[in-house]
Amino acid sequence: MHLPLNVDMSGTGTDLALLHGWGMHGGVWDSVRDDLAQHFRVHVVDLPGYGASGACAPYNLEAVARQVLVALPEHTHVAGWSLGGQVALQMALLAPARIEKLVLIGTTPCFRIRAGWPHGMDDAALAEFSRGIEQDYEGTLKRFLSLQARSGEEARAVIARLRETLFARGRPTHETLRAGLKILSDLDLRNDVSAIMHPTLIIHGSHDTLAPSVAGAWLAQALPNATLELIRGAAHAPFLSHPQQTLKCMKRFLNG
């Protein structure tokens, strides 16, 4: 079953889709959307099961990517953060002619530590989040958000904005959160990304602990036409902690 996705549009110009990460919704882009809308026709997507979008079944990466493709114009740039970046990569694999350029923010090809890939979250931590969803839904999501910033005043401001945004468009169901965690746990795109020929900008925080910067560097090497912009001092959400630097990189790349 596939229900229509909620997509908020603003601005004029070349189409640009913005895809959020696990546990969030399109409102996470509010601090940069208006600036981008001065240069692009921006499509802020609530992924299936988040915000005002209904869930899809089955709930896996391919199904999510296909549903997003249905909701967007025939040709568009796609910017994805975290899980949204993985959705963007899957979209490029499924429908390469539909995608113009990719922007991947805090994105990793493989979220979980596994043989030959030490750059992710271990099984114990993922299992703890899975248990937490059942036992302390709100607290678990807030703990996950706290991993997305560094320590210090700047990090506290980022976490405060994320927490303020978290339930602003309703609450995702336990089923949606579990399915999203399974996507993150099972995901391994390392053998697939070399087929993605699109011009790609990878924006990564130097202090990202959820998707270490070495994962972004790996992607920059593995993708045939990719450039890496490392945001010094940023963690997992550079568009929140360092919005002007992130916007400058995005606009230069997309307008180039």
C-alpha positions as CSV (number, residue, x, y, z in Angstrom):
1,M,0.0,0.0,0.0
2,H,1.3,3.4,-1.0
3,L,-0.4,6.6,0.3
4,P,0.5,10.0,-1.2
5,L,3.5,11.7,0.4
6,N,3.2,15.2,1.9
7,V,5.5,17.6,-0.1
8,D,5.7,21.3,0.8
9,M,6.8,23.4,-2.2
10,S,8.2,26.9,-2.2
11,G,10.3,29.1,-4.5
12,T,10.8,29.0,-8.3
13,G,13.5,27.7,-10.5
14,T,15.2,24.3,-10.9
15,D,13.6,21.7,-8.8
16,L,15.3,20.6,-5.6
17,A,14.0,17.9,-3.3
18,L,15.0,17.8,0.4
19,L,14.9,14.5,2.3
20,H,15.1,14.2,6.1
21,G,16.7,11.6,8.3
22,W,15.3,8.8,10.6
23,G,12.9,9.9,13.3
24,M,12.4,13.4,11.9
25,H,10.2,15.0,9.2
26,G,10.6,17.7,6.5
27,G,10.4,20.5,9.1
28,V,14.0,19.8,10.0
29,W,14.9,21.9,6.9
30,D,13.0,25.0,8.0
31,S,16.2,27.0,8.9
32,V,17.6,26.6,5.3
33,R,14.5,26.2,3.2
34,D,13.7,29.9,2.7
35,D,17.2,30.7,1.5
36,L,17.2,27.7,-1.0
37,A,13.7,28.8,-2.2
38,Q,15.3,32.0,-3.4
39,H,17.2,30.0,-6.0
40,F,15.3,26.8,-6.5
41,R,11.8,25.4,-6.5
42,V,12.1,23.5,-3.3
43,H,10.2,20.3,-2.5
44,V,10.4,19.4,1.2
45,V,9.3,15.8,1.5
46,D,7.9,14.0,4.6
47,L,9.2,10.5,4.1
48,P,6.7,7.6,4.4
49,G,5.3,7.4,7.9
50,Y,6.7,10.8,9.0
51,G,5.0,14.2,9.3
52,A,1.9,14.3,7.2
53,S,2.8,11.3,5.0
54,G,1.3,7.9,5.3
55,A,3.5,4.9,5.7
56,C,4.2,2.4,2.9
57,A,4.1,-1.4,2.9
58,P,6.5,-3.1,2.6
59,Y,8.7,-0.5,4.4
60,N,12.2,-0.9,2.9
61,L,14.7,1.4,1.2
62,E,13.5,0.5,-2.3
63,A,9.9,1.1,-1.5
64,V,10.6,4.4,0.2
65,A,12.7,5.6,-2.7
66,R,10.0,4.6,-5.3
67,Q,7.4,6.4,-3.3
68,V,9.5,9.6,-3.2
69,L,10.1,9.4,-6.9
70,V,6.4,9.3,-7.6
71,A,5.9,12.4,-5.5
72,L,8.6,14.5,-7.3
73,P,8.9,16.2,-10.7
74,E,10.3,14.3,-13.7
75,H,13.7,15.8,-13.2
76,T,15.1,17.2,-10.0
77,H,18.2,17.7,-7.8
78,V,18.0,15.7,-4.6
79,A,19.5,16.6,-1.3
80,G,19.3,14.0,1.5
81,W,20.5,14.1,5.1
82,S,21.5,10.8,6.9
83,L,18.8,8.2,6.0
84,G,17.5,10.7,3.4
85,G,20.9,10.6,1.7
86,Q,20.6,6.8,1.5
87,V,17.1,7.2,0.0
88,A,18.6,9.6,-2.5
89,L,21.3,7.1,-3.5
90,Q,18.6,4.4,-4.0
91,M,16.6,6.8,-6.1
92,A,19.6,7.4,-8.4
93,L,20.1,3.7,-8.8
94,L,16.4,3.0,-9.6
95,A,15.7,6.0,-11.9
96,P,19.0,7.6,-13.0
97,A,17.3,9.7,-15.7
98,R,15.1,11.4,-13.1
99,I,17.9,12.8,-11.0
100,E,20.0,15.8,-12.0
101,K,22.5,16.2,-9.1
102,L,22.9,14.7,-5.7
103,V,23.8,16.4,-2.4
104,L,24.5,13.9,0.4
105,I,24.7,15.3,3.9
106,G,26.0,13.1,6.8
107,T,25.4,10.1,4.6
108,T,27.1,6.7,4.8
109,P,26.8,3.7,2.5
110,C,26.7,1.4,5.5
111,F,25.4,2.5,8.8
112,R,26.3,-0.5,10.9
113,I,29.7,-1.9,11.7
114,R,30.4,-5.1,9.8
115,A,33.2,-7.1,8.3
116,G,35.5,-4.7,6.5
117,W,33.6,-1.7,7.6
118,P,34.4,-0.3,11.1
119,H,32.9,3.2,10.4
120,G,29.4,2.9,11.9
121,M,27.2,2.0,14.8
122,D,27.7,-1.4,16.5
123,D,25.0,-4.0,16.9
124,A,24.6,-3.4,20.7
125,A,23.8,0.3,20.2
126,L,21.3,-0.5,17.4
127,A,19.7,-3.1,19.6
128,E,19.5,-0.6,22.5
129,F,17.6,1.9,20.2
130,S,15.3,-0.9,19.1
131,R,14.4,-1.8,22.6
132,G,14.1,1.8,23.6
133,I,11.4,2.5,21.0
134,E,9.3,-0.1,22.7
135,Q,10.0,1.0,26.3
136,D,10.6,4.8,26.1
137,Y,9.6,6.1,22.7
138,E,10.1,9.8,23.3
139,G,13.3,9.4,25.4
140,T,14.9,7.1,22.8
141,L,14.3,9.6,20.0
142,K,15.7,12.4,22.1
143,R,18.8,10.4,22.9
144,F,19.3,9.7,19.2
145,L,19.1,13.4,18.6
146,S,21.8,14.1,21.2
147,L,24.2,12.0,19.2
148,Q,23.9,14.3,16.2
149,A,25.9,17.2,17.6
150,R,29.2,17.9,19.4
151,S,29.5,19.1,23.0
152,G,29.5,22.8,23.8
153,E,27.0,25.7,23.4
154,E,26.7,25.3,19.6
155,A,25.8,21.6,20.0
156,R,23.2,22.4,22.7
157,A,21.5,24.9,20.3
158,V,21.4,22.3,17.6
159,I,19.9,19.6,19.9
160,A,17.4,22.1,21.2
161,R,16.3,22.9,17.6
162,L,16.0,19.2,16.7
163,R,14.0,18.5,19.9
164,E,11.7,21.4,19.3
165,T,11.1,20.2,15.7
166,L,10.8,16.5,16.6
167,F,7.1,16.2,17.2
168,A,6.0,19.4,15.4
169,R,4.3,17.4,12.7
170,G,2.9,14.6,14.8
171,R,4.6,11.4,16.0
172,P,5.8,8.5,13.7
173,T,4.4,5.2,14.8
174,H,6.5,2.5,16.5
175,E,6.2,0.5,13.3
176,T,7.7,3.3,11.1
177,L,10.6,3.8,13.5
178,R,11.3,0.0,13.7
179,A,11.2,-0.3,9.9
180,G,13.6,2.7,9.6
181,L,16.0,1.2,12.0
182,K,15.9,-2.1,10.1
183,I,16.8,-0.2,6.9
184,L,19.7,1.4,8.7
185,S,20.8,-1.9,10.2
186,D,20.5,-3.9,6.9
187,L,21.8,-1.1,4.6
188,D,25.0,-1.8,2.6
189,L,25.3,0.1,-0.6
190,R,29.1,-0.2,-0.9
191,N,28.9,-2.6,-3.9
192,D,26.3,-0.4,-5.7
193,V,27.4,3.2,-5.6
194,S,30.0,2.9,-8.3
195,A,27.1,2.7,-10.8
196,I,25.9,6.2,-9.8
197,M,27.3,8.6,-12.4
198,H,25.5,11.8,-11.2
199,P,27.4,14.8,-10.1
200,T,27.4,14.5,-6.4
201,L,28.3,16.8,-3.5
202,I,29.1,15.1,-0.2
203,I,28.8,17.4,2.8
204,H,30.1,15.9,6.0
205,G,30.9,17.2,9.5
206,S,34.4,16.5,10.7
207,H,33.0,15.5,14.2
208,D,30.2,13.3,13.0
209,T,29.9,10.3,15.3
210,L,26.8,8.7,13.7
211,A,28.3,8.6,10.2
212,P,32.0,9.2,10.7
213,S,33.7,11.6,8.2
214,V,35.7,8.7,6.9
215,A,32.4,7.3,5.5
216,G,31.9,10.5,3.6
217,A,35.5,10.3,2.3
218,W,34.9,6.7,1.2
219,L,31.8,7.8,-0.7
220,A,33.7,10.6,-2.4
221,Q,36.2,8.0,-3.7
222,A,33.6,5.3,-4.6
223,L,31.2,7.6,-6.5
224,P,32.6,8.3,-10.0
225,N,31.7,12.0,-10.0
226,A,31.7,13.2,-6.4
227,T,33.3,16.0,-4.4
228,L,33.7,16.1,-0.6
229,E,33.2,19.2,1.5
230,L,34.2,18.7,5.1
231,I,32.6,21.1,7.5
232,R,35.2,21.6,10.3
233,G,33.7,21.5,13.7
234,A,30.3,20.2,12.5
235,A,28.7,16.9,13.6
236,H,25.9,15.0,12.0
237,A,23.7,18.0,11.1
238,P,26.0,20.6,9.5
239,F,23.0,22.4,7.8
240,L,21.8,23.2,11.4
241,S,25.1,23.9,13.1
242,H,26.8,25.6,10.1
243,P,23.9,26.7,7.9
244,Q,25.7,29.4,5.9
245,Q,28.7,27.3,5.1
246,T,26.4,24.4,4.1
247,L,24.2,26.7,1.9
248,K,27.2,28.2,0.2
249,C,28.5,24.7,-0.7
250,M,25.1,23.6,-2.0
251,K,24.3,26.7,-4.1
252,R,27.8,26.7,-5.7
253,F,27.5,23.1,-6.6
254,L,23.9,23.1,-7.8
255,N,24.3,26.2,-9.8
256,G,27.6,25.2,-11.3
